[in-house]
Amino acid sequence: MEISTRDVGPDDVEAVLRILNPIIAARTYTALDRPFTLEEERAFIASPPPRRIWKAAIRAADGAMVGYQILEPFAAYTAAFDHVATIGTFVDLSLRRQGIARRLFAASLKAAADAGFEKFFTFVRADNPGALQTYLSQGFTVIGTARDHAKIDGRYIDEVMIERRIQL
């Protein structure tokens, strides 16, 4: 599948939700625990924090968004973490394991370096080995496990903490 990448914009609200809400509904891939409405997502896209990077993977055959990756500064309450970006990767559930995330990582890595970030940090659900393997294949390393860190549907879920230095 031929994929290009571009920035996510205000007109992408419905495409983002077509990818995100089924992932949330599956209850196994993310710590997000409720679907988002068009109004909520529209407001989220329209009010980015400084330095947010949001890349979309676009299928060349029909122009459909098939995944996205979002990076945001780790913390706004101190400049001590200005070099750290959080990262989240979301790929259409029917199109996983087709190289979409790999293309997103390439685009996000360059954009993050250009924005002055030096490190990625994120959590991956411990019961999502596919996502963990994807991140590890992109140079992330496991730095620990937060036990019982998420609680979804009354069930505790461990979160694996991972990081990667940004070096081009």
C-alpha positions as CSV (number, residue, x, y, z in Angstrom):
1,M,0.0,0.0,0.0
2,E,1.4,3.4,-1.0
3,I,1.2,5.8,1.9
4,S,2.0,9.5,2.2
5,T,2.1,11.6,5.3
6,R,0.9,15.1,6.1
7,D,-0.2,17.2,9.0
8,V,-3.6,16.6,10.6
9,G,-5.9,19.7,10.2
10,P,-9.3,20.9,11.1
11,D,-11.0,19.1,8.2
12,D,-9.7,15.8,9.5
13,V,-12.1,15.5,12.5
14,E,-14.3,12.7,11.0
15,A,-11.3,10.8,9.7
16,V,-9.6,10.9,13.1
17,L,-12.7,9.6,14.8
18,R,-13.2,6.8,12.2
19,I,-9.8,5.5,13.4
20,L,-9.8,6.4,17.1
21,N,-13.3,5.5,18.3
22,P,-13.1,1.8,17.1
23,I,-9.8,1.5,18.8
24,I,-11.3,2.8,22.0
25,A,-14.4,0.5,21.6
26,A,-12.1,-2.6,21.3
27,R,-11.1,-2.0,24.9
28,T,-7.6,-3.6,24.3
29,Y,-5.4,-1.1,22.5
30,T,-5.5,2.2,24.4
31,A,-6.0,3.6,27.9
32,L,-8.6,6.0,26.4
33,D,-11.9,4.7,27.9
34,R,-14.7,6.5,26.1
35,P,-15.4,7.5,22.5
36,F,-15.1,11.1,21.4
37,T,-17.8,13.2,19.8
38,L,-17.3,15.4,16.7
39,E,-17.5,18.5,18.8
40,E,-14.9,17.3,21.3
41,E,-12.5,16.3,18.6
42,R,-13.1,19.5,16.7
43,A,-12.2,21.5,19.8
44,F,-9.1,19.3,20.5
45,I,-7.8,19.9,17.0
46,A,-8.6,23.6,17.0
47,S,-6.8,24.2,20.3
48,P,-3.3,22.6,20.1
49,P,-0.7,23.2,22.8
50,P,2.4,24.8,21.5
51,R,4.6,22.4,19.6
52,R,2.0,19.7,19.0
53,I,2.9,17.6,16.0
54,W,0.1,15.5,14.4
55,K,0.9,13.5,11.4
56,A,-1.7,11.6,9.2
57,A,-1.0,8.6,7.1
58,I,-2.9,8.9,3.8
59,R,-3.6,6.0,1.4
60,A,-2.6,7.0,-2.1
61,A,-5.2,5.0,-3.8
62,D,-8.2,6.9,-2.4
63,G,-6.8,9.7,-0.2
64,A,-8.3,8.1,3.0
65,M,-6.6,8.6,6.4
66,V,-5.5,5.2,7.6
67,G,-3.6,6.2,10.7
68,Y,-2.1,9.1,12.6
69,Q,0.6,9.8,15.2
70,I,0.3,12.7,17.7
71,L,3.2,14.2,19.7
72,E,2.8,16.8,22.4
73,P,5.2,18.3,25.0
74,F,5.6,16.1,28.0
75,A,4.7,18.8,30.5
76,A,3.7,22.5,30.5
77,Y,4.4,23.2,34.2
78,T,8.2,23.3,33.9
79,A,10.8,23.9,31.2
80,A,12.8,21.0,32.5
81,F,10.9,18.6,30.2
82,D,10.8,20.9,27.1
83,H,13.0,18.4,25.2
84,V,10.6,15.5,25.8
85,A,7.6,14.7,23.6
86,T,4.8,12.2,24.4
87,I,3.8,10.1,21.4
88,G,0.7,8.1,20.5
89,T,0.2,6.0,17.4
90,F,-3.2,5.0,16.0
91,V,-3.8,2.8,12.9
92,D,-7.1,1.7,11.4
93,L,-7.8,-1.6,13.0
94,S,-8.4,-3.3,9.7
95,L,-5.0,-2.2,8.3
96,R,-2.6,-3.0,11.1
97,R,0.8,-4.6,10.3
98,Q,1.0,-3.0,6.8
99,G,3.8,-0.5,7.4
100,I,1.6,2.5,8.2
101,A,3.1,3.1,11.7
102,R,6.6,2.8,10.2
103,R,5.8,5.7,7.7
104,L,4.3,7.8,10.6
105,F,7.4,7.3,12.7
106,A,9.6,8.5,9.9
107,A,7.6,11.7,9.4
108,S,7.2,12.3,13.2
109,L,10.8,11.8,13.9
110,K,11.9,14.5,11.5
111,A,9.2,16.9,12.7
112,A,10.0,16.3,16.3
113,A,13.7,17.0,15.7
114,D,12.9,20.1,13.8
115,A,10.7,21.3,16.7
116,G,13.6,20.9,19.2
117,F,12.5,17.6,20.8
118,E,15.3,15.3,21.8
119,K,13.3,12.4,23.3
120,F,10.0,10.5,23.0
121,F,8.3,9.0,26.0
122,T,5.0,7.1,26.2
123,F,3.1,4.3,27.9
124,V,1.9,1.2,26.1
125,R,-0.7,-1.2,27.6
126,A,1.1,-4.3,28.8
127,D,-1.6,-6.4,27.2
128,N,-1.0,-4.9,23.8
129,P,2.1,-6.8,22.6
130,G,1.6,-5.7,19.0
131,A,2.0,-2.0,19.9
132,L,4.9,-2.7,22.1
133,Q,6.7,-4.6,19.3
134,T,6.0,-1.7,16.9
135,Y,7.6,0.8,19.2
136,L,10.6,-1.5,20.0
137,S,11.2,-2.0,16.3
138,Q,11.4,1.8,16.0
139,G,14.3,2.0,18.6
140,F,12.3,2.5,21.8
141,T,13.4,0.8,24.9
142,V,11.4,-0.4,27.9
143,I,12.3,1.6,31.1
144,G,9.8,0.1,33.5
145,T,6.2,-1.0,34.1
146,A,3.6,1.0,36.0
147,R,1.5,-1.7,37.8
148,D,-2.2,-1.3,37.8
149,H,-1.8,2.1,36.1
150,A,-5.0,2.1,34.1
151,K,-8.4,1.0,35.2
152,I,-10.9,0.3,32.5
153,D,-14.2,-1.5,33.0
154,G,-13.2,-2.2,36.6
155,R,-10.0,-4.0,35.5
156,Y,-6.5,-2.9,36.3
157,I,-4.0,-2.8,33.4
158,D,-0.3,-2.4,33.6
159,E,1.4,0.2,31.4
160,V,4.9,-0.3,30.0
161,M,6.9,2.9,30.0
162,I,9.1,3.3,26.9
163,E,11.4,6.0,25.5
164,R,13.6,6.8,22.6
165,R,16.2,9.4,22.0
166,I,15.6,11.5,18.8
167,Q,18.7,11.4,16.6
168,L,18.6,11.9,12.9
